[in-house]
């Protein structure tokens, strides 16, 4: 069983479209995250939810909207996609503060 | 300012040799945690090792060890007996304080193991 699974693995779309990435964890963790890895491999946090509550919202355009229907799921919706949104998006989870992150396999988003 | 600095963009190491990946960090918190992750070419992020700021001993996990020098604010990763499968990008990361849920990552170091 995959601990943190995200879909789709690849997403190719046109500028201006709206797309969603789904994430689910079966580890029973309380905290979930979205990280973005740019073309230079730099990883930066975007959002974090703890028990369905948004606790971290970094400087991210409001075209990006996370949604956590329950503790095990954290989805990322992106409106009006731009070329600069092309990146790998990682979902992750952790049990508690300070503990290691378990990452999903990433979603390669390409905006054409 | 960068919180995590990895100064080696790329390294080559001979199979079966040890390699040290440098990581320095910047924080004014007394409590923090340091992590190393591996990202192979397949793209997934794999947790390797963790060191807490109050841990007195250096962390070890199999062939991975963390050389933690608190006064110098460095947390170098040592991979012993390198294997071809160790070829990957390695990221150092830090969690600051007690109430911070996020990790700050360094720019990464690419390791290539030669046969």
Interface residues (C-beta under 8 A of the other chain):
Chain A: X31 X33 X40 X41 X42 X43 X44 X45 X48 X50 X55 X56 X58 X88 X90 X92 X94 X97 X98 X100 X101 X102 X103 X104 X105 X106 X108
Chain B: X33 X35 X37 X39 X43 X44 X45 X46 X47 X50 X52 X89 X91 X93 X95 X98 X99 X100 X101 X102 X103 X105 X107 X108
